[in-house]
Each structure stands twice: as structure tokens, then as C-alpha cells.
Amino acid sequence: MLSNKCYLYCNGLMDHICSCANGQGAVSDSTWIKANGKFSGTLDAMFKISQAEGVRSLWSGLSPTLVLAVPATIVYFVSYEQLRFYMKDKYNSVKINTVHSEQPFWIPMVAGSTARVWAATLVSPLELIRTKMQSQKLNYAEITQALKIVIQYNGIKGLWMGLSSTLLRDVPFSAIYWFNYECIKKLYSDSQQSFVSNFVSGAIAGSIAAFITIPFDVVKTHRQIEMGEKQIYSDNPRESCSTWKTIKKIYAQGGVKGLFTGLTPRLVKVAPACAIMISTFEHGKRFFQTYNANRATVDVNHDIQWLNQKRDSV
């Protein structure tokens, strides 16, 4: 808890700014928010929340999350795959005496970073709208007025408030993640590629990237809390402190250790999320590749059979 007005809730896919019960917003009905008990760790929090509200409460907020997570994930993975293939083809086309198609280490890093920039930029205005709708219980007419206020004080760029801190965390994470994932993936031959191998590779790559980029995540969390207070409780939503000022503030309060706050919960969240997403993505690719190949074979056989029948009838 960084503020007495709002807090950041992470559900494994996205972050949510929520108003606190002692703030000026709507009072939360959640039992675990009203209780003043503290959590000793991630597992302790999961146990106490499940005990107080039931296991289903661990999936609270899933619907609004999917509204943003689905388009963002589609743009991210499709962009990465297309960029990777494009750069790989360009790289191999200019090489001389290339027998096998090669993929240098920098291609996954550049493709992953670029795809993340596109996805985050696309979703950022939608995230601002969802935050206001959830925190202030606004309808669609009122959200239009709220957005006009944001644009009035900050211009059209106000719709992308907080994007810089998001990119500061997500772009390095994507570059490191895809670099490690592709390196680990090379340890398996094509015949050894499976759901399990992709799952393990994704978990390891995600853990490494999460550990290295945890300082960026801490900075992003502090900036989101600060912006959340202004968006929820202020009619004058001016820009918050810069990323650099936030870093200096965190370092002054907690030193280097402060920049690594929340490492364990982040690893617990990121590792399975990355593992599930990449293994599902790879498995889906293999399924449709096999499906399309089988359809192509059937079509070819059908055409051959038709030509033979036509030849025999002549």
C-alpha cells in the first residue's frame, strides 16, 4: 500500500487502480479490504482472501481485464511473429553462401520491443477509460466528459498518461524475455518441441526478465498510484512526477533495496503467466500449421483425382 486513497491491484495479466475504502470514492465491499490484517506473503494473501471471500474472489475483475488483455495480446504476439519472420528473411537474403536460415540474437529483442510498444500504445487510452469507469462508476456519457477534462488540461497526449513508465518496464522486459526464450528454445530440436518444453522455456525466460526489470516495475507502480489519485479524486488531472524524479524518490526512501520491492510476488505472477501464454501460443501455431498442411494435402489429392478422372473420360 503506497497511498491511503487508492491501491494497485495486479491479477496476473494487467494492473488495476482501485479506490480505497477511506478515500472519497465508493466504499469497497470486499471483506479483506475492510479488515486491517496484514499479509505475510503471496501464499498467505491467497489463503486469507480465499478464506474470507471464497476461491472465486481470486478471479475478481477478470471480465474488464479480458476486454483489454485480448486485443493487447493479439497485437503483441502477431506483431512479434510477423516482425521476427520479416527481419529473419531480410537478414538471410543479404547473406552469401547461407545454407540454413539463421536468426541472430538481436532479432527477437528488436521484434519483441517493437511489438510491445505497439500493443502498449494501442491499449493505453482504453486503460485510462477503464480506470475511470471502475473507480468512479461513470456511465458512457460521463466518461466522455471526464475525457474532455483530461484533454483540456493535458491535450490529446493526456490519453496516454503513464505510457512512458509502462514502456520503461515492458519494453526491456519484452527484449530480455524473447531473447532468453528463443535461446532456450534452440536447446530443443523441432521434434522435441512440445507444450511442456514451451511451458518450461516460457517460465524460465519470464523469471529472468522479471528479475532484471523489477526496478522498472516498482517505478511504474509508484507512478500509477500517483496518477490514480489524481484521476480518481481530482478534477484537475495534471501530469504526475517524471519517471526520473520517481526513481530518485524511491532510492532516497529505500535505497537499492527499495527498487527491488515485491520481487517474490512479481516472480510468482509473471512466471506462470508467461509460461501459459507462450505454450498456448506455440501449441496453437503447431495445431493450425498441421491443420492447414493436411487441408492442402487433401486439396492436392482431390485435384489429382479430378484430373485423372477427366483424362480417363477423354
ZAMARGU-4260 file (C-alpha; in steps of 0.2 Angstrom, whole numbers, plus 5000, padded with zeros to 4 digits):
<rodrens>
0) 5000/5000/5000 | 5008/5016/4994 | 4993/5028/4997 | 4978/5030/5008 | 4967/5034/4994
5) 4970/5021/4981 | 4980/5005/4978 | 4986/4995/4963 | 4979/4978/4961 | 4988/4965/4950
10) 4978/4950/4944 | 4992/4942/4933 | 4988/4950/4916 | 4985/4968/4920 | 4986/4981/4934
15) 4970/4989/4941 | 4969/5006/4950 | 4956/5004/4964 | 4949/5017/4976 | 4952/5013/4995
20) 4938/5012/5007 | 4944/5028/5017 | 4945/5038/5001 | 4932/5049/4993 | 4927/5036/4981
25) 4914/5022/4983 | 4917/5011/4998 | 4923/4994/4994 | 4913/4979/4999 | 4927/4967/5000
30) 4930/4959/5017 | 4949/4958/5015 | 4950/4977/5012 | 4939/4981/5027 | 4950/4970/5038
35) 4966/4978/5045 | 4976/4962/5044 | 4992/4961/5035 | 4998/4948/5023 | 5015/4940/5027
40) 5017/4934/5009 | 5009/4929/4992 | 5003/4912/4998 | 4997/4920/5014 | 4987/4933/5005
45) 4979/4920/4993 | 4974/4909/5008 | 4967/4923/5018 | 4957/4931/5003 | 4951/4914/4998
50) 4945/4911/5016 | 4937/4927/5018 | 4928/4929/5001 | 4930/4912/4993 | 4941/4905/4980
55) 4931/4914/4966 | 4937/4931/4973 | 4954/4927/4966 | 4947/4929/4949 | 4938/4945/4953
60) 4939/4958/4939 | 4943/4946/4926 | 4930/4952/4913 | 4936/4970/4912 | 4954/4963/4911
65) 4950/4952/4896 | 4942/4967/4887 | 4960/4975/4886 | 4970/4959/4888 | 4963/4950/4872
70) 4966/4964/4860 | 4983/4969/4868 | 4989/4951/4867 | 4983/4948/4849 | 4993/4963/4843
75) 5008/4959/4854 | 5010/4941/4848 | 5005/4943/4830 | 5016/4959/4828 | 5031/4949/4836
80) 5029/4934/4825 | 5027/4944/4809 | 5042/4956/4813 | 5053/4941/4818 | 5050/4932/4802
85) 5052/4948/4791 | 5069/4953/4799 | 5075/4935/4798 | 5071/4934/4780 | 5079/4951/4776
90) 5094/4946/4786 | 5096/4929/4777 | 5093/4937/4760 | 5108/4948/4761 | 5120/4934/4767
95) 5130/4925/4754 | 5133/4906/4755 | 5119/4903/4768 | 5114/4885/4768 | 5102/4886/4783
100) 5091/4900/4788 | 5099/4909/4803 | 5092/4920/4817 | 5104/4932/4826 | 5101/4935/4844
105) 5096/4953/4841 | 5080/4949/4830 | 5069/4943/4845 | 5075/4958/4855 | 5070/4971/4842
110) 5054/4962/4837 | 5048/4959/4855 | 5052/4978/4860 | 5043/4985/4844 | 5028/4973/4847
115) 5027/4979/4865 | 5027/4997/4860 | 5013/4995/4848 | 5002/4985/4860 | 5005/4997/4875
120) 5002/5012/4864 | 4986/5005/4857 | 4979/5000/4874 | 4984/5015/4884 | 4969/5026/4881
125) 4957/5011/4884 | 4966/5008/4901 | 4963/5026/4906 | 4944/5024/4901 | 4943/5008/4911
130) 4951/5015/4926 | 4939/5030/4927 | 4924/5019/4924 | 4929/5006/4938 | 4935/5019/4951
135) 4921/5032/4948 | 4907/5021/4942 | 4904/5033/4927 | 4892/5029/4913 | 4897/5031/4895
140) 4890/5049/4894 | 4900/5054/4910 | 4916/5046/4904 | 4915/5057/4888 | 4915/5072/4899
145) 4929/5065/4910 | 4940/5063/4895 | 4936/5080/4889 | 4943/5087/4906 | 4959/5076/4903
150) 4962/5083/4886 | 4958/5101/4892 | 4972/5101/4905 | 4985/5089/4896 | 4980/5090/4877
155) 4977/5074/4867 | 4993/5067/4874 | 4984/5066/4891 | 4975/5050/4884 | 4992/5042/4885
160) 4997/5047/4903 | 5008/5034/4911 | 5013/5027/4894 | 5032/5031/4897 | 5033/5022/4913
165) 5024/5007/4906 | 5036/5006/4891 | 5051/5009/4903 | 5046/4992/4911 | 5038/4982/4897
170) 5050/4986/4883 | 5066/4980/4892 | 5055/4965/4899 | 5050/4960/4881 | 5068/4962/4874
175) 5075/4951/4888 | 5061/4939/4888 | 5061/4935/4869 | 5080/4934/4869 | 5080/4921/4883
180) 5065/4911/4876 | 5072/4909/4859 | 5089/4904/4866 | 5081/4891/4877 | 5070/4885/4863
185) 5086/4882/4852 | 5091/4868/4865 | 5076/4858/4859 | 5075/4851/4841 | 5059/4853/4831
190) 5054/4835/4835 | 5056/4839/4854 | 5045/4854/4854 | 5030/4851/4865 | 5018/4860/4876
195) 5028/4856/4891 | 5045/4861/4884 | 5037/4878/4878 | 5029/4880/4896 | 5046/4877/4905
200) 5055/4889/4892 | 5042/4902/4895 | 5043/4901/4914 | 5062/4902/4914 | 5063/4916/4902
205) 5049/4926/4911 | 5058/4924/4928 | 5074/4930/4921 | 5066/4945/4913 | 5055/4949/4928
210) 5070/4949/4940 | 5080/4961/4929 | 5066/4973/4926 | 5059/4973/4944 | 5066/4991/4947
215) 5056/4997/4932 | 5040/4989/4939 | 5042/4997/4956 | 5044/5014/4947 | 5028/5010/4936
220) 5018/5005/4952 | 5023/5022/4961 | 5018/5032/4946 | 5002/5023/4943 | 4997/5026/4961
225) 5001/5044/4960 | 4991/5046/4944 | 4977/5035/4951 | 4975/5048/4965 | 4974/5062/4953
230) 4962/5053/4941 | 4950/5047/4954 | 4950/5061/4966 | 4955/5077/4957 | 4945/5087/4943
235) 4962/5093/4938 | 4971/5078/4932 | 4988/5086/4928 | 5003/5075/4924 | 5012/5067/4939
240) 5031/5067/4943 | 5043/5062/4929 | 5050/5044/4929 | 5067/5050/4934 | 5060/5060/4949
245) 5051/5044/4955 | 5067/5034/4954 | 5076/5047/4965 | 5062/5047/4977 | 5062/5028/4979
250) 5081/5027/4980 | 5081/5041/4994 | 5067/5032/5004 | 5073/5014/5002 | 5090/5013/4993
255) 5094/5000/4981 | 5083/4988/4991 | 5068/4999/4988 | 5070/4997/4969 | 5068/4978/4971
260) 5052/4978/4982 | 5039/4965/4978 | 5051/4954/4969 | 5044/4937/4975 | 5025/4942/4971
265) 5031/4948/4954 | 5040/4931/4950 | 5025/4921/4956 | 5014/4931/4944 | 5025/4933/4929
270) 5032/4915/4928 | 5016/4906/4926 | 5008/4920/4915 | 5022/4919/4903 | 5023/4900/4903
275) 5004/4898/4900 | 5004/4912/4886 | 5019/4906/4876 | 5015/4887/4877 | 4997/4891/4872
280) 5003/4902/4858 | 5016/4889/4851 | 5004/4874/4853 | 4991/4884/4843 | 5003/4888/4830
285) 5008/4870/4828 | 4990/4864/4828 | 4985/4876/4814 | 5001/4873/4804 | 4997/4854/4804
290) 4978/4858/4800 | 4982/4869/4785 | 4995/4856/4779 | 4983/4842/4780 | 4970/4853/4771
295) 4982/4857/4757 | 4987/4838/4755 | 4968/4834/4754 | 4965/4848/4741 | 4980/4842/4731
300) 4974/4824/4731 | 4957/4829/4726 | 4964/4839/4711 | 4974/4825/4706 | 4960/4813/4707
305) 4949/4825/4697 | 4962/4827/4683 | 4964/4808/4682 | 4945/4806/4680 | 4945/4819/4667
310) 4959/4811/4657 | 4951/4794/4658 | 4934/4801/4651 | 4943/4809/4636
</rodrens>
